[in-house]
Amino acid sequence: MLPVLVVHGGAGFIPKERVQLSCAGVQAAVRGGYSKLQGQGSAMDAVVEAVTLLENDHHYNAGLGSVLNAKGEVEMDAIVMDGRYLASGAVSAVRKVANPVQLARLVMDKTSHLCLTGEGASQFARSMGFPEVPGESLITEYARMRWKKNLAADANPVECQMGKMG
Amino acid sequence: TVGAVAVDAEGNIACATSTGGMLNKMEGRVGDTACIGCGGYADNRVGAVSPTGEGEAIMKVTLARLILFHMEQGRSAEAAADEALAYMKERVGGLGGVVVVDPQGEWSVRFSSLQMAWAAAQQQTLHYGLYTGEHFTQNI
């Protein structure tokens, strides 16, 4: 068996000034995750490592640099799935967490549930000693700029994301 | 949205996906990412998928599981992804992209959007691209 890891950033349109760094980010993430596969790491270790690296890269809509909701806050979703046993864990509308994918893995590993949401996910994170970060620390100037632009009544956030603004 | 799929040396398969969601979304809106079969699926017997794109459209067609369904019917990862993405576009007008692996370590990157940054690593080779049809390689 030849180990393999494949990663993606978001589908849509990436503004010219962000193209190079977006491409560099996925390459760095795949290198980081692949190093796990080359060691003793499992496929699960590799995908969580790669996605963690992408969450920490502010050029992507996940973790640091996430887009903002209508209130100007960050709410994130994440999922992991292990193909051995169809085990899965997910979090939704989670706040104040730098790496939701790691929290999703904890949901899979430490609970009998598939998905925890909102404040429940936050309580679970605290009970696991998972680090909480200020919500503001996940917001970038770029995310704030896009949020402001799309507050207009006639704005179409889906169109902006997929076709115009990236 | 970001995501990954992998097959390890023992043939085990996994996927992970993470997102901040949709720009200026309603508070409490949850998209495809947190939903099993939509924002990701992994089964050692079939393969794994991590998608990105318009979350509501992905949920309506359960994109990740749909691709694996096509693979169960004998399609390659690439053909299955193309078929499912075309179905999503035709049926609900949604655009997106996916990364896919199968248990043999065959992999595919497909998208119906303008761009999707992607990268893959296998046999000490790094593969990457951004636009449709782009596929560069370099040694790791």
Interface residues (C-beta under 8 A of the other chain):
Chain A: M1 L2 P3 V4 L5 V6 V7 H8 G9 G10 A11 G12 F13 I14 V19 S22 C23 G25 V26 Q27 A29 V30 R31 G33 Y34 L37 G41 S42 A43 M44 A46 V47 V48 A50 V51 L54 E55 Y60 N61 A62 G63 G65 S66 V67 L68 N69 A70 K71 E73 V74 E75 M76 D77 A78 I79 V80 M81 D82 G83 R84 L86 S88 A90 V91 S92 A93 P100 V101 A104 R105 L114 C115 T117 G118 A143 R146 W147 N150 L151 A155 P157 V158 C160 Q161 M162 G163 M165
Chain B: T1 V2 G3 A4 V5 A6 V7 D8 A9 E10 G11 N12 I13 A14 C15 A16 T17 S18 T19 G20 G21 M22 L23 N24 K25 M26 E27 G28 R29 V30 G31 T33 A34 C35 I36 G39 G40 Y41 A42 D43 N44 R45 G47 A48 S50 T52 G53 E54 L95 G96 G97 V98 V99 V100 V101 Q104 G105 W107 V109 F111 S112 S113 L114 Q115 M116 A117 W118 A119 A120 A121 Q122 Q123 L126 Y128 L130 I140
